[in-house]
Amino acid sequence: MLNFLGGATMSQDSESVDIGQLAGERLCELLEQFAQQGISQQQVAIRAGIPPQYLSDIKNGRRPMTELVARRIGHEFQVNYEWLLGMNDTIEPIVLRTSTQPQSSGTLLPVFPHPITGDPQIHPKCDGTGLPVTGAAAAKLGLLKWPYVLRFGADDCRNRLKKGDFVLISQSLSDDAEIHVVEYRRKLFLARKKTDGTWERLAQGEKLPASTPVAGYCVGIVWSDLTTSTH
């Protein structure tokens, strides 16, 4: 599955409005169930890596329930994220594939703890760990240059990515991307371009020069089980 970093794009028709309202109602229902178990809304937000105010905004209709938020809550509390989005009537989580189950169709991409350059399949830091990419993400792979998966190792200073998120990276350039891979002092970082042309590192908010070279961009967040492939 692929969730674009800009959030889910919804058409402004009556159906999407109804789904958005249903998602807010289901979040309220879920939070009430948690409250009965002694889990506060703030605790839910902290455990899922979501700003507490963001949950309040969703409840009150000021923000939409995005797929990323739904997945984080679903993963942390074993709830079907599609139910939270109003796309499914079953609250029980979907059972993920284990290492003993057959691998679903898709493309296995190498996973790295830090951004890289060059062919990921033969990169010296490739340890054989891979992540199967399927569905919409897999359909885009043919358009990407040397794609790989990055396991984000820190918390995003703007709370868009969470430590441990798996991010699909392309080693090409995209003016439309929100998050890029940049090279500074011979090291690669994820960064955002600011309005003044300079760069801001995701992990620490450090400001980087406008002249910082770009080595790729973030296509989206990939959510799947890690597997180990043998090369």
Secondary structure, DSSP 4 states (H G I P E B T S, - for coil): -EE-TT------SHHHHHHHHHHHHHHHHHHHHHHHTT--HHHHHHHHT--HHHHHHHHTTSS---HHHHHHHHHHHT--HHHHTTS-S--SPPPPPPTTSPPPSSEEEEEESS---S-GGG-TT--SEEEEE-HHHHHHGGGSSS-EEEE--S--TTSSS-TT-EEEEESS--TT-SSEEEEETTEEEEEEE-TTS-EEETTT--EE-TTPPEEEEEEEEE----EE---
